[in-house]
Amino acid sequence: MRPVKEAALLLAIAFTCSVAAFFVHPKAPSFRASGLDRDLSAILALPEVFWVDARSDDDYEKAHFEGAILLNEDRWEELIVGFLDAWSPDATTVIYCSSAACPRSHEVAARLKSELEIENVLVLEGGWEALVEAGLVEEADE
């Protein structure tokens, strides 16, 4: 019976570590099945893109994709006015946040679709990290 208890304990420890790693690791895979995610090459092939940065105010101030406007859940009511002033219904709205594991872009996309009934909304797979890796933006100095 002792080997069974030890095996169960090892499995519990391994499971706990893997769950913790998923939530802590910056490149954790995204398991969202929203259908909104597109890779960078597909987005860059679009004729007109309206970029939205869903990261924190601090991250946006440090660096953002050229032309992107800030719109996040933290200050939604304040920032939505600027979004509506700049938004073009002819452009595809593309939202990014920090990484593939970051839920902010999906939260903003869901609100734009449900509250403002904007249909042409996509989320950049990999977020800010994908833009940095492609050399389209430079990582901000800390």
Helices and strands as residue ranges (DSSP letters): H 2-24, E 37-38, H 40-44, E 49-53, H 57-62, E 69-70, H 76-86, E 92-96, H 104-115, E 121-124, H 127-133
